[in-house]
Amino acid sequence: MIIRQETRNDYKEVFNVIESAFKNAEFADHTEQFLVERLRKSDAFIPQLSIVAEIDGNVVGHILLTKLKIKNESTEFDSLALAPVSVLPEFQGKGIGGKLILESHKKAKELGYKSIVLLGHEKYYPKFGYEQVDKYGIELPFEVPKENCMVIELVENGLKGVNGMVEYPKEFNE
C-alpha cells in the first residue's frame, strides 16, 4: 500500500471511494463526496493534507484535513477539521483508515498545525488520541452528542489556552 498526496488525476476515484464508503453509513448524510469537491476549491484547502491510500494502482482510501478556526470573544486559533476519512467497503477493517489518520497527523504537524477537530465515532477515534472537545472548553456550532465531538493535540500543549466555538469553512454548510 502506498500513502501519498492526492493529485487532480485522483479526483474521480476519490469521489467514488467516498460515495461507496458512506453509502450505508448510519450517521452520514451521503453527500460527503460533494463536500470534498467544495473544500478543494476553498481557501480552507491544503493540498498536502488531502491524502490517498493506493493498492495496486487503485485508490482505496482518502482523508482530508482542512483549515478551521476556534474563536472566543478575544482570540481566534487556527486548527484543522478532519472530514471525511473514507475507505472502500471491501477494504474496511484492514487498518487503512488508521494509516491515513496517522499520516495526516504527521503531515499536519510538519506544516505547523497544533490540533485537529472532528465529529466522529466515539469508539474509533480515541484509539488515535482524540478526546472530547468539552475537556478543552471547545464547542461545535451544532447539536450532536458530546462524545462524538473530538479534538487531538498534535504537539504537547497544542491546545493550551485554546477555547471557544469551532468555526468551520462555509463549504461545510452549503
C-alpha positions in Angstrom: 0.0 0.0 0.0 1.2 3.5 -0.9 0.0 6.5 1.1 0.6 9.8 -0.8 -0.8 13.2 -1.5 -3.9 13.3 -3.7 -3.4 14.6 -7.3 -6.0 16.0 -9.7 -5.9 12.7 -11.5 -7.3 11.0 -8.4 -10.4 13.2 -8.0 -12.9 10.9 -9.8 -11.6 7.8 -8.0 -11.7 9.6 -4.7 -15.3 10.7 -5.4 -16.2 7.1 -5.9 -14.3 5.9 -2.8 -16.1 8.5 -0.6 -19.5 7.7 -2.1 -19.0 4.0 -1.6 -17.6 4.3 1.9 -20.6 6.3 3.2 -23.4 4.6 1.1 -24.6 2.5 4.1 -23.3 4.7 6.9 -25.8 5.1 9.6 -25.0 8.7 10.6 -23.9 10.1 7.2 -25.8 12.5 5.1 -24.4 10.7 2.0 -23.1 14.0 0.4 -19.5 13.7 1.8 -18.1 13.4 -1.7 -19.6 16.7 -2.7 -18.3 18.4 0.5 -14.8 17.3 -0.6 -15.3 18.8 -4.0 -16.3 22.1 -2.5 -13.5 22.1 0.0 -10.9 21.5 -2.7 -11.9 24.8 -4.3 -11.9 26.7 -1.0 -9.4 28.8 0.9 -9.5 26.1 3.6 -7.9 23.5 1.3 -4.4 22.4 2.0 -3.2 20.1 -0.9 -0.7 18.3 1.3 -3.5 17.3 3.7 -5.6 15.6 1.0 -4.1 12.1 1.2 -4.9 8.8 -0.5 -4.2 5.2 0.1 -3.4 3.2 -3.1 -3.2 -0.5 -3.6 -2.1 -1.9 -7.0 -2.6 1.5 -8.6 -6.1 1.9 -7.3 -7.2 4.5 -4.7 -8.9 2.6 -1.9 -8.9 5.3 0.8 -8.8 9.0 1.3 -8.6 11.5 4.2 -9.0 15.3 4.1 -7.9 17.9 6.7 -8.9 21.5 6.1 -8.4 24.7 7.9 -10.8 25.9 10.6 -10.9 28.4 13.4 -11.7 28.2 17.1 -12.9 31.6 18.2 -13.9 33.2 21.5 -14.6 36.8 22.4 -11.0 37.9 22.4 -9.0 35.5 20.2 -9.1 33.1 17.3 -7.0 30.0 17.0 -6.0 28.0 13.8 -6.9 24.4 13.8 -7.9 21.7 11.3 -11.1 19.7 10.6 -10.8 16.0 9.8 -13.6 15.3 7.4 -14.0 12.8 5.9 -11.9 9.7 6.1 -13.1 7.1 3.6 -12.1 3.6 2.8 -13.8 1.4 0.1 -16.1 -1.1 1.9 -14.2 -4.1 0.7 -11.0 -2.7 2.3 -12.5 -1.6 5.6 -11.3 -3.2 8.8 -7.8 -3.7 7.5 -6.2 -0.6 9.1 -6.2 1.6 6.1 -8.2 4.3 7.7 -5.9 4.3 10.7 -2.8 4.6 8.5 -4.4 7.6 6.7 -5.2 9.2 10.1 -1.7 8.8 11.4 -0.1 10.1 8.1 -2.5 13.1 8.2 -1.4 13.8 11.8 2.3 13.6 10.8 1.8 16.0 7.7 -0.3 18.5 9.7 2.4 18.6 12.4 5.1 19.2 9.8 3.0 22.1 8.4 2.9 23.6 11.9 -0.7 22.8 12.9 -1.3 22.1 16.6 -4.7 20.4 16.7 -7.4 18.7 14.7 -11.2 18.7 15.4 -13.6 16.1 14.2 -17.1 14.8 14.5 -16.9 11.0 14.6 -17.4 7.6 16.1 -16.7 7.7 19.9 -15.2 4.3 19.9 -12.9 4.6 16.9 -11.1 8.0 17.2 -9.9 7.8 20.8 -7.6 5.0 19.7 -5.6 7.7 17.9 -5.5 10.1 20.8 -8.7 12.1 20.2 -10.5 13.4 23.3 -13.9 15.1 23.8 -13.7 18.8 22.9 -15.5 19.9 26.1 -12.4 18.9 28.1 -10.8 21.9 26.5 -13.7 24.3 26.6 -14.2 23.9 22.8 -17.7 23.8 21.4 -19.1 22.7 18.0 -21.7 25.0 16.3 -24.5 22.4 16.2 -26.3 19.9 18.4 -24.6 16.5 18.4 -23.8 14.1 21.2 -20.7 15.4 23.1 -19.0 12.0 22.9 -18.8 12.4 19.1 -17.1 15.9 19.2 -13.4 15.3 19.5 -10.0 17.0 19.2 -6.4 16.0 19.3 -3.3 17.9 20.2 -0.6 17.3 17.6 2.1 18.8 19.8 2.4 19.0 23.6 0.2 21.8 24.9 -1.1 22.4 21.4 -4.5 23.4 22.9 -3.1 25.3 25.9 -5.2 28.4 26.3 -7.4 27.4 23.3 -11.2 27.6 23.9 -14.2 28.8 22.1 -16.6 27.9 19.3 -15.4 26.0 16.2 -16.0 27.9 13.0 -16.0 25.6 10.0 -15.3 26.8 6.5 -18.6 27.9 4.8 -18.3 25.0 2.4 -19.4 22.7 5.3 -22.8 24.4 5.3 -23.5 24.6 1.6 
